[in-house]
Amino acid sequence: MDIVIVVTQSNNVKLFVYLRKKT
């Protein structure tokens, strides 16, 4: 479970950074 949570958080951070760079 912990690994899944870490992967999800990592993907969320990447998406967040991607959206911030776009704006």
HELIX and SHEET records of a PDB file:
HELIX    1   1 ASP A    2  LYS A   22  1                                  21    
END                                                                             
